[in-house]
Amino acid sequence: MVDNISYLLRPRAVRTPPEPLGLYVRAGRNDHKELLNLLSTGDFRCFGVVMDALYIDRHKELREHILEHRLDAILDPKTQASATVGGYTEKVGELPWGLNRPHRVSEFTGIAGRERITQFGDFAIEYGFTQFMAPTHLLQDENDSWLVRDIENTERIREHLDRNGAGTIPLIYSLAVSYHTFRNSAKRRALIASLRGIPASSIWLKVDQFGSSSTPTAARKFIDAATDLHELGMPVIGDHVGGLLGLGLLAFGAVGAIAHGITLQERFDTSQWKKERQPGKAWSMPTRVYVRELDLLLKPDEARLLFESAIRAHSLFECRDGHCCPRGVQDMLENPARHFLYRRMHDVAELGRTPESLRSQTFLEQYLRPTTDRALAAANINWSNDALAKKVRNQRKRLDALRIAFSHHREANPPRSYASAPLRRAVRDERS
């Protein structure tokens, strides 16, 4: 009896829960309405919102509510686009640091450069942002003239914030780089060497032509390359990355968080920045419908066609989460932004509750495999629309290839390290 009691009182090891994986939302021009609705219902499970300096007045209420909920309000100064002929717009030119024309490297040096730094820093402080994306630029290679300027100005902004009572505002270093440079080991190592010691709290990685629809080969190369960034000793965030591919990057430890827009900005594509912008009214894509079971974003008309073209479509692809879409397909079609955000937040949160060493296996078995099975079933449906049938078949092939690639990568390349997740604002506040 004594032995039994002694055994019951013996202390047991308690497993520390893993740090949650991060998710950030990039707010588009009209996204504040849906984000405010989610905040009011308590369903907003993100680390924070990235806000364009362009919409500072339009997003005023959203910014206030984000701050009230102790989430991060992150300023994107739009410097990457503003230094290109196609990314520059009149609205960008009207910002405090705008010059009514695309930026040049010389305008970020000397006295003129210091004036830009003051404008950036004062703007972030005045509007109460809790994180600030340093004014970096798209790099074509490791010798790009912007690199030295960007690093120097990141240091100057840190000094400016510290001098002006904003020392607790973390700086984000947005590393936007060409795919060719990032996949080249020697070029990548040179970039990393240049970034050692930068006064930033995290690296937000944007690789040109990479995103949710990228090939399995590109995904594997991204994992290997992003892992090299871990040695800088700060969280790595996959910016403009979403979908199952984004979840895979989290599961395989390449990044500790992902960031994207609401059914948009899941791919970083600078092709339009290289072309002279044509005058005329700006065009914007409508919010698309997220079919989680196929990992597809469809235009509203395409989504309706999906569910109307085959009887089995409802049983295969309808959202069955009563909290997300209590009326199923109807809610998916009428509230596509909420459905998209809720499903993505749920997936990232669930994956984050899995221990690091089990995430890749969990991703393959509980995320990727069920989706490929649904895609196979969808490809065997006799769709009434040829374009939709082709899209489903192509997605099935892509998902199969992604599954094979991730499975092989898990067996052949065990993670060398796991990217740390960024600290949530509430945690930073408690520690400060």
C-alpha positions as CSV (number, residue, x, y, z in Angstrom):
1,M,0.0,0.0,0.0
2,V,2.8,2.3,0.9
3,D,4.5,1.6,-2.4
4,N,1.4,2.4,-4.3
5,I,1.0,5.8,-2.6
6,S,4.7,6.6,-3.1
7,Y,4.3,5.8,-6.8
8,L,1.2,8.1,-7.2
9,L,3.0,11.0,-5.5
10,R,6.0,10.7,-7.8
11,P,6.3,13.9,-9.9
12,R,5.6,13.5,-13.6
13,A,7.3,15.3,-16.4
14,V,5.0,17.9,-18.0
15,R,5.4,18.6,-21.7
16,T,5.7,22.2,-22.5
17,P,3.2,23.1,-25.2
18,P,4.7,24.3,-28.5
19,E,4.8,28.0,-29.3
20,P,1.8,28.9,-31.6
21,L,2.6,29.4,-35.2
22,G,2.0,32.9,-36.6
23,L,-0.4,34.2,-39.1
24,Y,-0.6,37.8,-40.3
25,V,-3.2,39.4,-42.6
26,R,-2.3,42.0,-45.2
27,A,-5.3,44.4,-45.3
28,G,-6.4,45.4,-48.8
29,R,-8.2,48.7,-49.5
30,N,-11.7,47.4,-48.6
31,D,-10.7,44.6,-46.2
32,H,-11.2,46.7,-43.0
33,K,-15.0,45.9,-43.0
34,E,-14.6,42.2,-42.8
35,L,-11.7,42.4,-40.4
36,L,-13.7,44.6,-38.1
37,N,-16.6,42.1,-38.2
38,L,-14.2,39.2,-37.2
39,L,-12.7,41.3,-34.4
40,S,-16.2,42.0,-33.0
41,T,-17.1,38.3,-32.9
42,G,-13.9,37.3,-31.2
43,D,-13.0,34.9,-34.1
44,F,-9.8,36.8,-35.1
45,R,-7.0,34.4,-34.3
46,C,-4.1,36.2,-36.0
47,F,-0.9,37.8,-34.7
48,G,-1.6,41.1,-36.4
49,V,-2.5,43.1,-39.5
50,V,-0.2,44.6,-42.1
51,M,-1.5,48.0,-43.2
52,D,-0.4,50.0,-46.2
53,A,0.6,53.6,-45.6
54,L,-1.6,54.4,-48.5
55,Y,-4.8,53.7,-46.5
56,I,-3.8,55.4,-43.2
57,D,-7.1,57.3,-43.0
58,R,-9.3,54.6,-44.5
59,H,-8.1,52.0,-42.0
60,K,-8.2,54.3,-39.0
61,E,-11.0,52.4,-37.2
62,L,-9.4,49.1,-38.0
63,R,-6.1,50.2,-36.6
64,E,-7.7,51.4,-33.4
65,H,-9.5,48.1,-32.9
66,I,-6.3,46.1,-33.6
67,L,-4.5,48.1,-31.0
68,E,-7.3,47.7,-28.5
69,H,-7.2,43.9,-28.9
70,R,-3.4,43.9,-28.2
71,L,-2.6,42.7,-31.7
72,D,0.1,44.0,-33.9
73,A,-0.6,46.9,-36.3
74,I,2.3,46.8,-38.8
75,L,3.2,49.6,-41.1
76,D,4.2,48.8,-44.7
77,P,5.7,52.0,-46.2
78,K,5.4,50.6,-49.7
79,T,9.0,51.4,-50.6
80,Q,9.6,48.2,-52.6
81,A,6.9,49.0,-55.2
82,S,7.6,52.8,-55.2
83,A,11.2,52.2,-56.5
84,T,9.9,50.6,-59.7
85,V,8.3,52.1,-62.8
86,G,5.2,49.8,-62.6
87,G,4.8,49.8,-58.9
88,Y,4.9,53.5,-58.4
89,T,1.6,55.3,-58.4
90,E,0.4,58.9,-57.8
91,K,-0.9,57.9,-54.4
92,V,2.5,56.5,-53.4
93,G,4.1,59.8,-54.6
94,E,1.8,61.7,-52.2
95,L,3.1,59.9,-49.1
96,P,5.4,62.0,-46.8
97,W,8.4,60.2,-48.3
98,G,7.0,60.2,-51.8
99,L,8.8,62.3,-54.5
100,N,6.1,62.3,-57.2
101,R,8.2,59.7,-59.1
102,P,9.9,56.4,-58.4
103,H,12.6,56.4,-55.7
104,R,16.3,56.2,-56.6
105,V,19.1,54.9,-54.5
106,S,20.7,58.3,-54.2
107,E,17.6,59.7,-52.5
108,F,18.2,57.3,-49.5
109,T,21.8,58.6,-48.9
110,G,23.3,61.6,-47.2
111,I,21.1,64.5,-46.0
112,A,18.2,63.4,-48.3
113,G,18.3,59.9,-46.9
114,R,18.2,61.2,-43.3
115,E,15.2,63.2,-44.1
116,R,13.5,60.1,-45.4
117,I,14.4,58.3,-42.2
118,T,12.8,61.0,-40.1
119,Q,9.6,60.9,-42.2
120,F,9.3,57.1,-41.9
121,G,10.0,57.1,-38.1
122,D,7.7,60.0,-37.3
123,F,4.9,58.5,-39.3
124,A,5.1,55.1,-37.5
125,I,5.1,56.9,-34.1
126,E,2.3,59.3,-34.9
127,Y,-0.2,56.6,-35.9
128,G,0.7,54.2,-33.1
129,F,2.0,51.3,-35.1
130,T,3.4,48.5,-33.0
131,Q,5.8,47.1,-35.6
132,F,7.4,48.8,-38.6
133,M,8.5,47.3,-41.8
134,A,11.9,48.9,-42.6
135,P,12.0,50.7,-46.0
136,T,13.7,48.0,-48.0
137,H,13.7,47.3,-51.7
138,L,13.6,44.4,-54.2
139,L,17.0,42.9,-54.7
140,Q,18.0,41.4,-58.0
141,D,21.2,39.8,-56.6
142,E,23.6,40.0,-53.7
143,N,25.4,43.0,-55.2
144,D,22.3,45.1,-55.7
145,S,23.0,48.7,-54.8
146,W,19.9,48.8,-52.7
147,L,21.2,46.3,-50.2
148,V,23.8,48.4,-48.5
149,R,21.4,51.4,-48.4
150,D,18.6,49.3,-46.9
151,I,20.8,47.9,-44.2
152,E,22.2,51.3,-43.3
153,N,18.7,52.9,-43.2
154,T,17.4,50.1,-41.0
155,E,20.1,51.0,-38.5
156,R,19.2,54.7,-38.8
157,I,15.5,54.1,-38.3
158,R,16.3,52.0,-35.2
159,E,18.3,54.9,-33.8
160,H,15.6,57.4,-34.7
161,L,12.9,55.3,-32.9
162,D,15.1,54.9,-29.9
163,R,15.8,58.6,-29.6
164,N,12.2,59.5,-29.9
165,G,10.7,57.2,-27.2
166,A,9.7,54.4,-29.5
167,G,12.4,51.9,-28.6
168,T,9.8,49.2,-28.0
169,I,8.6,49.2,-31.6
170,P,10.2,46.2,-33.3
171,L,11.6,46.6,-36.8
172,I,10.8,44.0,-39.5
173,Y,13.4,43.5,-42.3
174,S,11.5,42.7,-45.4
175,L,13.8,40.7,-47.6
176,A,12.4,40.8,-51.2
177,V,14.7,38.9,-53.6
178,S,14.6,37.3,-57.0
179,Y,14.0,33.6,-57.2
180,H,17.3,33.0,-59.1
181,T,19.3,34.7,-56.4
182,F,17.5,33.0,-53.5
183,R,17.9,29.5,-54.9
184,N,21.6,30.0,-55.6
185,S,23.6,28.8,-52.5
186,A,26.6,31.1,-53.0
187,K,24.4,34.2,-53.6
188,R,22.2,33.4,-50.7
189,R,25.1,32.9,-48.3
190,A,26.4,36.3,-49.4
191,L,23.1,37.9,-48.6
192,I,22.9,36.3,-45.2
193,A,26.4,37.5,-44.4
194,S,25.4,41.0,-45.2
195,L,22.3,40.8,-42.9
196,R,24.2,39.6,-39.8
197,G,23.7,42.0,-37.0
198,I,20.8,44.1,-38.5
199,P,18.7,45.6,-35.7
200,A,15.5,43.8,-36.7
201,S,13.2,41.4,-34.7
202,S,12.3,39.3,-37.7
203,I,12.9,38.6,-41.4
204,W,9.9,38.7,-43.7
205,L,10.9,36.7,-46.8
206,K,9.4,37.5,-50.2
207,V,10.7,35.5,-53.2
208,D,9.7,36.7,-56.6
209,Q,7.4,34.3,-58.5
210,F,6.9,32.2,-55.4
211,G,3.7,31.5,-53.6
212,S,0.7,29.3,-53.0
213,S,0.6,28.0,-56.5
214,S,4.3,27.3,-56.9
215,T,5.7,23.9,-58.1
216,P,6.8,21.2,-55.7
217,T,10.4,21.7,-56.8
218,A,10.2,25.4,-55.9
219,A,8.6,24.5,-52.5
220,R,11.5,22.1,-51.6
221,K,14.1,24.7,-52.7
222,F,12.4,27.3,-50.6
223,I,12.5,25.1,-47.5
224,D,16.2,24.4,-47.9
225,A,17.0,28.0,-48.6
226,A,14.9,29.5,-45.9
227,T,16.5,27.2,-43.3
228,D,19.8,28.9,-44.0
229,L,18.2,32.2,-42.7
230,H,17.7,30.6,-39.3
231,E,21.3,31.2,-38.4
232,L,20.5,34.9,-38.2
233,G,18.8,34.1,-34.9
234,M,15.4,35.7,-35.5
235,P,12.0,34.5,-36.7
236,V,11.5,34.0,-40.4
237,I,8.1,34.8,-41.9
238,G,6.9,33.6,-45.3
239,D,5.4,36.8,-46.8
240,H,2.9,36.5,-49.6
241,V,2.6,32.8,-49.1
242,G,-0.6,30.9,-48.4
243,G,-2.6,27.7,-49.2
244,L,-1.4,24.2,-48.4
245,L,2.0,25.1,-49.6
246,G,2.2,27.8,-46.9
247,L,1.1,25.3,-44.3
248,G,3.8,23.0,-45.5
249,L,6.5,25.6,-45.0
250,L,5.2,26.0,-41.4
251,A,5.1,22.2,-40.9
252,F,8.6,21.6,-42.2
253,G,10.0,24.4,-40.0
254,A,11.1,26.7,-42.8
255,V,9.1,29.6,-41.4
256,G,7.5,30.4,-38.1
257,A,4.6,32.4,-39.6
258,I,3.0,33.3,-42.9
259,A,1.4,36.5,-44.2
260,H,-1.0,37.1,-47.0
261,G,-4.1,39.0,-48.0
262,I,-7.7,38.0,-47.9
263,T,-7.9,35.5,-50.9
264,L,-5.2,37.7,-52.5
265,Q,-1.4,38.3,-52.2
266,E,-0.6,34.6,-51.7
267,R,2.1,34.9,-54.3
268,F,4.8,37.5,-54.7
269,D,4.9,38.5,-58.3
270,T,6.9,41.7,-59.4
271,S,6.2,41.2,-63.2
272,Q,3.9,44.2,-63.2
273,W,6.5,46.4,-61.5
274,K,8.7,46.1,-64.5
275,K,6.2,47.5,-66.9
276,E,5.3,51.2,-67.3
277,R,1.9,51.6,-65.6
278,Q,-0.8,52.5,-68.1
279,P,-3.0,55.5,-67.2
280,G,-6.6,54.7,-66.3
281,K,-8.8,53.4,-63.5
282,A,-7.1,50.8,-61.3
283,W,-8.5,47.3,-61.5
284,S,-9.0,45.1,-58.5
285,M,-9.9,41.4,-58.2
286,P,-13.1,40.6,-56.3
287,T,-12.9,38.4,-53.2
288,R,-12.7,34.8,-54.3
289,V,-14.2,31.7,-52.7
290,Y,-11.9,29.4,-50.9
291,V,-12.6,25.7,-51.5
292,R,-10.4,24.3,-48.7
293,E,-11.0,20.7,-49.8
294,L,-9.3,21.4,-53.2
295,D,-6.9,24.1,-52.0
296,L,-8.4,26.4,-54.7
297,L,-9.5,30.0,-54.8
298,L,-12.3,30.4,-57.3
299,K,-14.0,33.5,-58.7
300,P,-17.6,33.7,-57.4
301,D,-19.1,32.5,-60.7
302,E,-16.7,29.6,-60.8
303,A,-17.6,28.6,-57.3
304,R,-21.3,28.6,-58.0
305,L,-20.7,26.5,-61.1
306,L,-18.6,24.1,-59.0
307,F,-21.6,23.4,-56.7
308,E,-24.2,23.5,-59.4
309,S,-22.4,21.2,-61.9
310,A,-22.4,18.0,-59.9
311,I,-24.6,16.5,-57.2
312,R,-21.5,15.2,-55.4
313,A,-19.9,18.6,-55.2
314,H,-21.8,19.5,-52.0
315,S,-20.7,16.4,-50.1
316,L,-17.1,16.8,-51.2
317,F,-16.4,20.5,-51.0
318,E,-19.0,22.2,-48.8
319,C,-17.8,23.8,-45.6
320,R,-19.2,21.7,-42.7
321,D,-17.9,23.9,-39.9
322,G,-21.1,25.1,-38.2
323,H,-19.3,28.1,-36.7
324,C,-17.7,29.2,-39.9
325,C,-20.5,28.5,-42.4
326,P,-23.7,27.4,-40.6
327,R,-25.6,27.4,-43.9
328,G,-22.9,25.6,-45.8
329,V,-22.5,26.6,-49.4
330,Q,-24.7,29.7,-49.1
331,D,-22.3,31.2,-46.5
332,M,-19.3,30.2,-48.5
333,L,-20.6,32.2,-51.4
334,E,-22.1,35.1,-49.5
335,N,-19.3,35.6,-47.0
336,P,-16.2,34.4,-48.8
337,A,-13.8,36.6,-46.9
338,R,-14.9,35.3,-43.5
339,H,-14.9,31.7,-44.7
340,F,-11.3,32.1,-46.1
341,L,-10.0,33.7,-43.0
342,Y,-11.7,31.4,-40.6
343,R,-10.4,28.3,-42.4
344,R,-6.9,29.6,-42.6
345,M,-6.8,30.7,-39.0
346,H,-8.1,27.3,-37.9
347,D,-5.5,25.4,-40.0
348,V,-2.6,27.4,-38.7
349,A,-3.7,27.2,-35.1
350,E,-4.3,23.4,-35.3
351,L,-0.9,22.8,-36.8
352,G,0.7,25.1,-34.2
353,R,-0.6,22.9,-31.4
354,T,1.3,19.9,-32.8
355,P,4.9,19.4,-31.5
356,E,7.6,20.5,-33.9
357,S,8.9,17.0,-34.5
358,L,5.5,15.8,-35.5
359,R,4.3,18.7,-37.7
360,S,5.6,17.4,-41.0
361,Q,4.0,14.0,-40.5
362,T,0.7,15.6,-39.3
363,F,0.7,17.9,-42.3
364,L,1.1,15.0,-44.7
365,E,-1.5,12.8,-43.0
366,Q,-4.2,15.3,-41.9
367,Y,-3.9,18.1,-44.4
368,L,-2.3,17.1,-47.7
369,R,-3.5,13.5,-48.0
370,P,-7.2,14.3,-47.5
371,T,-7.0,17.1,-50.0
372,T,-5.4,14.9,-52.7
373,D,-8.0,12.3,-52.1
374,R,-10.8,14.9,-52.6
375,A,-9.0,16.2,-55.7
376,L,-8.9,12.7,-57.1
377,A,-12.6,12.3,-56.5
378,A,-13.3,15.7,-58.1
379,A,-11.2,14.8,-61.2
380,N,-13.4,11.7,-61.7
381,I,-16.6,13.8,-61.8
382,N,-18.2,14.3,-65.2
383,W,-18.2,18.1,-65.0
384,S,-20.6,20.0,-67.3
385,N,-18.2,22.8,-67.8
386,D,-14.9,22.1,-69.7
387,A,-13.0,25.0,-68.2
388,L,-13.9,23.9,-64.7
389,A,-13.0,20.3,-65.5
390,K,-9.6,21.3,-66.7
391,K,-8.9,23.4,-63.6
392,V,-9.9,20.5,-61.3
393,R,-7.7,18.0,-63.3
394,N,-4.7,20.4,-63.2
395,Q,-5.1,20.9,-59.5
396,R,-5.3,17.2,-58.9
397,K,-2.0,16.7,-60.7
398,R,-0.4,19.6,-58.8
399,L,-1.5,18.3,-55.4
400,D,-0.3,14.7,-56.2
401,A,3.1,16.1,-57.1
402,L,3.1,18.3,-54.0
403,R,2.3,15.3,-51.8
404,I,5.1,13.2,-53.4
405,A,7.6,16.0,-53.1
406,F,6.8,16.7,-49.4
407,S,6.9,13.0,-48.5
408,H,10.2,12.5,-50.2
409,H,11.6,15.6,-48.6
410,R,10.6,14.5,-45.1
411,E,12.4,11.1,-45.6
412,A,15.5,12.4,-47.3
413,N,16.0,15.8,-45.5
414,P,15.2,15.8,-41.8
415,P,14.9,19.4,-40.6
416,R,18.2,21.0,-39.7
417,S,16.4,23.5,-37.6
418,Y,13.0,25.0,-37.0
419,A,12.2,28.6,-37.5
420,S,11.1,30.2,-34.3
421,A,7.6,31.8,-34.2
422,P,7.5,35.6,-33.8
423,L,6.4,36.9,-30.4
424,R,2.8,38.1,-30.2
425,R,2.3,41.7,-29.1
426,A,0.7,40.6,-25.8
427,V,3.7,38.4,-24.9
428,R,6.1,41.3,-25.7
429,D,4.1,43.7,-23.6
430,E,4.2,41.2,-20.6
431,R,8.0,40.8,-20.9
432,S,8.8,44.5,-21.3
